[in-house]
Amino acid sequence: MKSADNNPLTSDGLIVREKEPLNLEMPFSTLSAFTTPNESFYVRCHFPIPEIAASEWQLKVEGEVETPFSLSYEELLEMESRTIAATLECAGNNRIFLEPKVKGVQWGLGAVGNASWTGVTLAAVLDRAKVKPGAIEVILEGADEGAVDKTPRPSGKISFSRSLPLGKAYDDVLLAYEMNGEKLTATHGFPLRAIVPGWYAMASVKWLRRLIVSSRPFNGYYQSLDYSFWDRSGTLPTLAPLREQQVKAEIARPEDGESVPANSTVRVHGAAWCGDGEIAKVEVSADAGATWNAAHLLDAPVKNAWRLWVFDWRTPTKAGKQRLLARATDSRNRVQPFEHDPDRGTYMINHVLPIEVEVI
């Protein structure tokens, strides 16, 4: 069985974007609830999935700390837990829509999902280690490793690692061992993964094995050469690591190429999300952006989680092609743009995407 863009589907209905390493996408047209089921949640891997036995695993905490220590899986489960909802989006989601075509995993609309995560706060772990004065970051190292297939690149194998400013690390970062009330699967980072709310998911490092507190900025491969963009907030453009998710709405149904009946009411629905704020409104256009109508936001907002929305569209009386658009505005009055920012390269793709339907 294949998806609409001719990629094969798994038995769970996920689109196979790559087999080695494994990269699977949720068909966004299947969006139906606030929480994405575990089996439908997209999978992003940079290297082969490591095989880890809980009985042998340890999380090492070291670097600029007074009390370095290691934490076993059983000790982790005995710590005070917290559960949060958080939307994770791959920084390359929507890459397939970029023109001209670019390299990288050709994600469509579905490299995003929302789940309930349970674990311990990163702050609690850092407090136990007693961070030294002068420390500025904590590096999260995963157990997944391999050779990088891009240039420039370091020789040999490296592990997937990213860093967080201490302010963010102490604020709301979770070290999660459960997803939607179930133990993490290997594909989603068993035994432990970071959840960094409001940031693109490359920061939510999976298969965690080491936390390194540092007094110097981390410039590892996935922090500087990859997952970075040109920041123009200063005097000159500066290469900076990706962080906050950008404001965005996506249409789940009708999906691109779908046929809808003329002179009838068709429900348009989807989800919207952003980084450090809440979705304030979603608007839908059925005339390629000439006019906009407010969609209905469902339920109450949940911090760091997407907001579902619906819009009842009265279709034209005449048959023909129609272009649907959706755009989001967040609580800080940031509006989803119409063009992709070239300084973001193949990442942070949040421009309005047209959905073409056939009225019959």
Buried (B, 14 or more C-beta within 10 A) or exposed (E): EEBEEEBEBEEEBBBBBBEEBBBBBBBBBBBEEBBBBBEBBBBBBBBEBBEBEBEEBBBBBBBBBEEBBEBBBEEBBEBEBBEBBBBBBBBBBBBBBBEEEEEBBBBBBBBBBBBBBBBBBBBBBBEEBEBEEEBBBBBBBBBBBBEBEEEEEEEEEBBBBBBBEBEBBBBBBBBBBBBBEEEBBEBBBBBBBBBBBBBBBBBBBBBBBBBBBBEEEBEBBBBBBBBBBBBEEEEEEEEBBBBBBBBBBBBBBBBBEBEBEEEEEBEBBBBBBBBBBBBBBBBBBBEEBEEBEEBEBEEEBBEBBBBBBBBEBEBBEEBEEBEBBBBBBBBEEBBBBEEBBEEBBBBBBBBBBBBBBEBE
